[in-house]
Amino acid sequence: MRAVTDGFRLAGQRGLTLVIVLIALVSISLASVALIRSVDTGTLVLGNLGFKKATTASADNGAEAATAWLMNRFASAPTDLYDSRCATGCNAQDPTTAYYATSLDALDISGHSPTPARVIVDWDSDGCAYAAAGSFAACIAASPALSANGYTTRYVLMRMCKTAGDPAAAGNNCARPTGMAMTSRQINKGGLDYGRHTVLTGAGASGGLSAQMFRIVVRARGPRNTVSYTETYLSVAESS
C-alpha cells in the first residue's frame, strides 16, 4: 500500500512541474513581446524626431528665399514695400503676393487659435479649408511652394509696422533695432544684443527706410506628413 501511495505522489509532482514550466514559458513570452514593442516604439520616436529636425532645418530654404526677394525689392523699388502686395511690379516676382506691409498682430500661424478675429494662412492654396467658415477674420496667401529633397516650404513676409505706407509718416509705428551703427545697406538675421530693447519708433525717424524690421514665417512639410513652423526676424539697414 505504501509503494502505491508513493507512486501516486510522484505522478502528481510530475504534473505540477509541467504547469510551473508552462507558466514560466508564458511569462517569458510576454516579457519578450513587451521588450520588442518597447524597442519598436523607441525606434519610431527617434525616427520621428529625426524627421522633425530635418523638416525644421529645411525651413531655411523658405527664409532664404524671402530674404532674397526682400533685398531685391530694396535694391530695385524700395517704396513698393510701403503697401501690402507691393505697389508696382510685385506680382511678377511673387505671384501669390506673400508680402504684407503691416505686422499682422492677429496672425495665427498654425491655425489652432480659437479666436474668431484671427488671421490664418492659406498654406495649401485651398482657401484655408483646414479652418471652419466663420472661425477666422481673414485668410492670407503664402508664397509659391519651394521643393527640395522631399521637403516643401512656403513663407509669409511681414513688415513690422503698425500701418502701411511710409514708415516715417505721422501716425505710423515701426519696430526698429536700437544701437545700430551701419554705414551701408546690410541685413541682420538675429544676433541682436539681448541687453538692448527693440522699440517702436514713431514719426520723424531719420534716414527714411533705414533700420526696418521684417518677420518671416515659414511652414515646412517633410516625409511622413511632418510639419514645422519657424519665425525669422530681419533688420535691414540703409545708409542715410
C-alpha positions as a Markdown table, in Angstrom:
| # | Residue | x | y | z |
|---|---|---|---|---|
| 1 | Met | 0.0 | 0.0 | 0.0 |
| 2 | Arg | 2.8 | 2.4 | 0.8 |
| 3 | Ala | 4.5 | 1.8 | -2.6 |
| 4 | Val | 1.3 | 2.6 | -4.5 |
| 5 | Thr | 0.8 | 5.7 | -2.5 |
| 6 | Asp | 4.3 | 6.9 | -3.2 |
| 7 | Gly | 3.7 | 6.3 | -6.9 |
| 8 | Phe | 0.6 | 8.5 | -6.9 |
| 9 | Arg | 2.6 | 11.2 | -5.1 |
| 10 | Leu | 5.3 | 11.0 | -7.7 |
| 11 | Ala | 2.9 | 11.3 | -10.6 |
| 12 | Gly | 1.2 | 14.3 | -9.0 |
| 13 | Gln | 4.6 | 16.0 | -8.6 |
| 14 | Arg | 5.4 | 15.5 | -12.3 |
| 15 | Gly | 2.2 | 17.2 | -13.3 |
| 16 | Leu | 2.8 | 20.2 | -11.1 |
| 17 | Thr | 6.2 | 20.7 | -12.6 |
| 18 | Leu | 4.7 | 20.8 | -16.1 |
| 19 | Val | 2.2 | 23.5 | -15.0 |
| 20 | Ile | 5.1 | 25.6 | -13.5 |
| 21 | Val | 7.2 | 25.3 | -16.7 |
| 22 | Leu | 4.2 | 26.4 | -18.8 |
| 23 | Ile | 3.6 | 29.4 | -16.6 |
| 24 | Ala | 7.3 | 30.3 | -16.9 |
| 25 | Leu | 7.2 | 30.0 | -20.7 |
| 26 | Val | 4.1 | 32.2 | -20.9 |
| 27 | Ser | 5.8 | 34.8 | -18.7 |
| 28 | Ile | 9.0 | 34.8 | -20.7 |
| 29 | Ser | 7.0 | 35.1 | -23.9 |
| 30 | Leu | 5.0 | 38.1 | -22.6 |
| 31 | Ala | 8.3 | 39.7 | -21.5 |
| 32 | Ser | 9.8 | 39.2 | -24.9 |
| 33 | Val | 6.8 | 40.7 | -26.7 |
| 34 | Ala | 6.9 | 43.7 | -24.3 |
| 35 | Leu | 10.7 | 44.2 | -25.0 |
| 36 | Ile | 10.2 | 44.0 | -28.7 |
| 37 | Arg | 7.3 | 46.6 | -28.6 |
| 38 | Ser | 9.4 | 48.9 | -26.4 |
| 39 | Val | 12.3 | 48.8 | -28.9 |
| 40 | Asp | 10.0 | 49.4 | -31.8 |
| 41 | Thr | 8.4 | 52.4 | -30.0 |
| 42 | Gly | 11.8 | 53.8 | -29.2 |
| 43 | Thr | 12.9 | 53.4 | -32.8 |
| 44 | Leu | 9.7 | 55.1 | -34.1 |
| 45 | Val | 10.2 | 58.0 | -31.7 |
| 46 | Leu | 13.8 | 58.5 | -32.7 |
| 47 | Gly | 12.8 | 58.3 | -36.4 |
| 48 | Asn | 10.0 | 60.9 | -35.9 |
| 49 | Leu | 12.5 | 63.2 | -34.1 |
| 50 | Gly | 14.9 | 62.9 | -36.9 |
| 51 | Phe | 12.2 | 63.8 | -39.5 |
| 52 | Lys | 11.1 | 66.7 | -37.3 |
| 53 | Lys | 14.6 | 68.1 | -37.1 |
| 54 | Ala | 15.3 | 67.7 | -40.8 |
| 55 | Thr | 12.0 | 69.4 | -41.6 |
| 56 | Thr | 12.8 | 72.3 | -39.3 |
| 57 | Ala | 16.2 | 72.6 | -41.0 |
| 58 | Ser | 14.6 | 72.7 | -44.4 |
| 59 | Ala | 12.7 | 75.8 | -43.4 |
| 60 | Asp | 15.9 | 77.7 | -44.1 |
| 61 | Asn | 15.1 | 77.4 | -47.8 |
| 62 | Gly | 11.9 | 79.5 | -47.3 |
| 63 | Ala | 13.7 | 82.1 | -45.1 |
| 64 | Glu | 16.5 | 82.5 | -47.6 |
| 65 | Ala | 14.0 | 82.9 | -50.5 |
| 66 | Ala | 12.1 | 85.5 | -48.6 |
| 67 | Thr | 15.3 | 87.3 | -47.7 |
| 68 | Ala | 16.5 | 87.3 | -51.3 |
| 69 | Trp | 13.1 | 88.6 | -52.5 |
| 70 | Leu | 13.2 | 91.4 | -49.9 |
| 71 | Met | 16.7 | 92.6 | -50.7 |
| 72 | Asn | 15.8 | 92.6 | -54.4 |
| 73 | Arg | 12.9 | 94.9 | -53.7 |
| 74 | Phe | 15.1 | 97.2 | -51.6 |
| 75 | Ala | 17.6 | 97.4 | -54.4 |
| 76 | Ser | 15.1 | 97.9 | -57.3 |
| 77 | Ala | 12.0 | 99.7 | -55.8 |
| 78 | Pro | 12.1 | 100.1 | -52.0 |
| 79 | Thr | 8.9 | 102.2 | -51.9 |
| 80 | Asp | 7.0 | 99.2 | -53.2 |
| 81 | Leu | 7.4 | 97.8 | -49.6 |
| 82 | Tyr | 5.1 | 100.6 | -48.3 |
| 83 | Asp | 2.0 | 98.7 | -49.3 |
| 84 | Ser | 0.9 | 95.1 | -48.8 |
| 85 | Arg | 1.2 | 93.0 | -52.0 |
| 86 | Cys | 3.6 | 95.8 | -53.2 |
| 87 | Ala | 2.6 | 98.9 | -55.1 |
| 88 | Thr | 4.1 | 98.0 | -58.5 |
| 89 | Gly | 5.8 | 95.2 | -60.2 |
| 90 | Cys | 5.4 | 92.8 | -57.3 |
| 91 | Asn | 3.2 | 90.2 | -58.9 |
| 92 | Ala | 5.9 | 89.3 | -61.4 |
| 93 | Gln | 8.2 | 88.2 | -58.6 |
| 94 | Asp | 5.7 | 87.0 | -56.1 |
| 95 | Pro | 2.6 | 85.6 | -57.8 |
| 96 | Thr | 0.8 | 84.8 | -54.6 |
| 97 | Thr | 1.6 | 88.2 | -53.0 |
| 98 | Ala | 3.1 | 86.8 | -49.8 |
| 99 | Tyr | 4.4 | 90.2 | -48.6 |
| 100 | Tyr | 2.4 | 92.3 | -46.1 |
| 101 | Ala | 3.3 | 95.8 | -45.0 |
| 102 | Thr | 1.9 | 95.5 | -41.5 |
| 103 | Ser | 2.9 | 93.2 | -38.6 |
| 104 | Leu | -0.4 | 91.3 | -38.7 |
| 105 | Asp | -0.7 | 91.0 | -34.9 |
| 106 | Ala | -3.7 | 88.7 | -35.1 |
| 107 | Leu | -1.8 | 86.1 | -37.3 |
| 108 | Asp | -2.4 | 82.5 | -36.3 |
| 109 | Ile | 0.5 | 80.6 | -37.8 |
| 110 | Ser | -0.6 | 77.0 | -37.3 |
| 111 | Gly | -4.4 | 77.7 | -37.3 |
| 112 | His | -5.0 | 76.4 | -33.8 |
| 113 | Ser | -6.2 | 79.6 | -32.1 |
| 114 | Pro | -9.9 | 79.7 | -31.0 |
| 115 | Thr | -10.1 | 83.4 | -31.5 |
| 116 | Pro | -12.5 | 84.3 | -34.4 |
| 117 | Ala | -10.6 | 87.6 | -35.0 |
| 118 | Arg | -7.5 | 85.6 | -36.0 |
| 119 | Val | -5.8 | 85.9 | -39.4 |
| 120 | Ile | -4.8 | 82.5 | -40.9 |
| 121 | Val | -2.5 | 81.5 | -43.7 |
| 122 | Asp | -3.6 | 79.6 | -46.9 |
| 123 | Trp | -0.6 | 77.2 | -46.7 |
| 124 | Asp | -2.1 | 74.7 | -49.1 |
| 125 | Ser | -3.7 | 77.0 | -51.6 |
| 126 | Asp | -7.1 | 75.7 | -50.9 |
| 127 | Gly | -8.8 | 78.8 | -49.4 |
| 128 | Cys | -7.9 | 77.8 | -45.8 |
| 129 | Ala | -10.0 | 74.7 | -46.0 |
| 130 | Tyr | -8.5 | 73.5 | -42.8 |
| 131 | Ala | -10.5 | 76.1 | -40.8 |
| 132 | Ala | -14.2 | 76.2 | -40.4 |
| 133 | Ala | -16.0 | 79.1 | -42.1 |
| 134 | Gly | -16.6 | 81.9 | -39.7 |
| 135 | Ser | -13.8 | 80.9 | -37.3 |
| 136 | Phe | -11.4 | 83.4 | -38.7 |
| 137 | Ala | -11.3 | 87.0 | -39.9 |
| 138 | Ala | -9.0 | 86.7 | -42.9 |
| 139 | Cys | -7.2 | 84.1 | -45.0 |
| 140 | Ile | -4.0 | 85.4 | -46.4 |
| 141 | Ala | -1.8 | 83.9 | -49.2 |
| 142 | Ala | 1.6 | 82.3 | -48.8 |
| 143 | Ser | 4.5 | 82.2 | -51.2 |
| 144 | Pro | 4.8 | 79.7 | -54.0 |
| 145 | Ala | 6.0 | 76.3 | -52.7 |
| 146 | Leu | 9.7 | 75.6 | -52.8 |
| 147 | Ser | 10.5 | 71.8 | -53.0 |
| 148 | Ala | 13.9 | 70.2 | -52.4 |
| 149 | Asn | 14.8 | 66.6 | -51.4 |
| 150 | Gly | 11.3 | 65.7 | -50.4 |
| 151 | Tyr | 10.7 | 68.8 | -48.3 |
| 152 | Thr | 8.3 | 71.7 | -49.2 |
| 153 | Thr | 8.5 | 75.2 | -47.8 |
| 154 | Arg | 6.2 | 78.2 | -48.1 |
| 155 | Tyr | 6.6 | 81.6 | -46.4 |
| 156 | Val | 4.8 | 84.8 | -45.4 |
| 157 | Leu | 6.8 | 88.0 | -45.1 |
| 158 | Met | 5.6 | 90.9 | -43.0 |
| 159 | Arg | 7.0 | 94.4 | -42.3 |
| 160 | Met | 6.9 | 95.2 | -38.6 |
| 161 | Cys | 4.8 | 98.3 | -38.8 |
| 162 | Lys | 1.5 | 99.4 | -37.3 |
| 163 | Thr | 0.1 | 100.6 | -40.7 |
| 164 | Ala | 1.0 | 100.5 | -44.3 |
| 165 | Gly | 2.7 | 103.4 | -46.0 |
| 166 | Asp | 5.9 | 105.3 | -45.4 |
| 167 | Pro | 7.5 | 104.1 | -42.1 |
| 168 | Ala | 8.4 | 107.6 | -41.3 |
| 169 | Ala | 4.9 | 109.0 | -41.8 |
| 170 | Ala | 3.0 | 110.6 | -38.9 |
| 171 | Gly | 0.9 | 108.0 | -37.1 |
| 172 | Asn | 2.9 | 105.0 | -38.2 |
| 173 | Asn | 4.9 | 103.0 | -35.8 |
| 174 | Cys | 7.6 | 100.6 | -37.0 |
| 175 | Ala | 9.8 | 98.3 | -34.9 |
| 176 | Arg | 13.4 | 99.3 | -35.2 |
| 177 | Pro | 16.5 | 97.8 | -33.6 |
| 178 | Thr | 18.4 | 100.2 | -31.3 |
| 179 | Gly | 22.1 | 100.9 | -31.2 |
| 180 | Met | 22.8 | 100.0 | -34.8 |
| 181 | Ala | 25.7 | 102.0 | -36.4 |
| 182 | Met | 25.5 | 100.9 | -40.0 |
| 183 | Thr | 27.0 | 102.8 | -42.9 |
| 184 | Ser | 25.6 | 100.8 | -45.8 |
| 185 | Arg | 22.7 | 98.6 | -46.6 |
| 186 | Gln | 23.0 | 95.3 | -44.8 |
| 187 | Ile | 20.8 | 92.6 | -43.3 |
| 188 | Asn | 21.0 | 91.1 | -39.9 |
| 189 | Lys | 19.2 | 87.8 | -39.3 |
| 190 | Gly | 19.1 | 87.6 | -35.5 |
| 191 | Gly | 22.1 | 88.1 | -33.3 |
| 192 | Leu | 20.9 | 91.3 | -31.8 |
| 193 | Asp | 22.1 | 92.2 | -28.3 |
| 194 | Tyr | 19.6 | 90.9 | -25.8 |
| 195 | Gly | 20.8 | 93.5 | -23.4 |
| 196 | Arg | 19.1 | 96.1 | -25.6 |
| 197 | His | 15.5 | 96.5 | -26.4 |
| 198 | Thr | 13.7 | 96.7 | -29.8 |
| 199 | Val | 11.4 | 99.8 | -29.6 |
| 200 | Leu | 8.6 | 101.2 | -31.7 |
| 201 | Thr | 9.9 | 104.4 | -33.2 |
| 202 | Gly | 7.2 | 106.9 | -34.3 |
| 203 | Ala | 7.1 | 109.6 | -37.0 |
| 204 | Gly | 10.2 | 111.6 | -37.8 |
| 205 | Ala | 12.7 | 108.8 | -37.8 |
| 206 | Ser | 15.7 | 109.9 | -39.8 |
| 207 | Gly | 17.0 | 108.0 | -42.7 |
| 208 | Gly | 13.7 | 107.1 | -44.3 |
| 209 | Leu | 13.9 | 103.3 | -44.9 |
| 210 | Ser | 16.8 | 102.8 | -42.5 |
| 211 | Ala | 16.8 | 100.0 | -39.9 |
| 212 | Gln | 13.4 | 98.5 | -40.8 |
| 213 | Met | 12.5 | 95.1 | -39.3 |
| 214 | Phe | 10.7 | 92.3 | -41.0 |
| 215 | Arg | 9.3 | 88.9 | -39.9 |
| 216 | Ile | 9.4 | 85.8 | -42.0 |
| 217 | Val | 7.1 | 82.9 | -41.0 |
| 218 | Val | 7.9 | 79.6 | -42.8 |
| 219 | Arg | 6.0 | 76.4 | -42.9 |
| 220 | Ala | 8.0 | 73.3 | -43.9 |
| 221 | Arg | 6.4 | 69.9 | -44.7 |
| 222 | Gly | 8.5 | 66.7 | -45.0 |
| 223 | Pro | 8.2 | 62.9 | -45.1 |
| 224 | Arg | 5.5 | 61.2 | -43.0 |
| 225 | Asn | 3.5 | 64.4 | -43.1 |
| 226 | Thr | 5.9 | 66.1 | -40.7 |
| 227 | Val | 5.2 | 69.8 | -40.3 |
| 228 | Ser | 7.4 | 72.5 | -38.8 |
| 229 | Tyr | 6.9 | 76.3 | -38.3 |
| 230 | Thr | 9.7 | 78.7 | -37.9 |
| 231 | Glu | 10.0 | 82.5 | -37.5 |
| 232 | Thr | 12.9 | 84.7 | -38.5 |
| 233 | Tyr | 13.3 | 88.4 | -37.7 |
| 234 | Leu | 15.4 | 90.5 | -40.1 |
| 235 | Ser | 16.7 | 94.0 | -39.5 |
| 236 | Val | 17.5 | 95.8 | -42.7 |
| 237 | Ala | 19.6 | 99.0 | -42.6 |
| 238 | Glu | 20.3 | 101.5 | -45.3 |
| 239 | Ser | 22.7 | 104.4 | -45.5 |
| 240 | Ser | 21.0 | 107.8 | -44.8 |
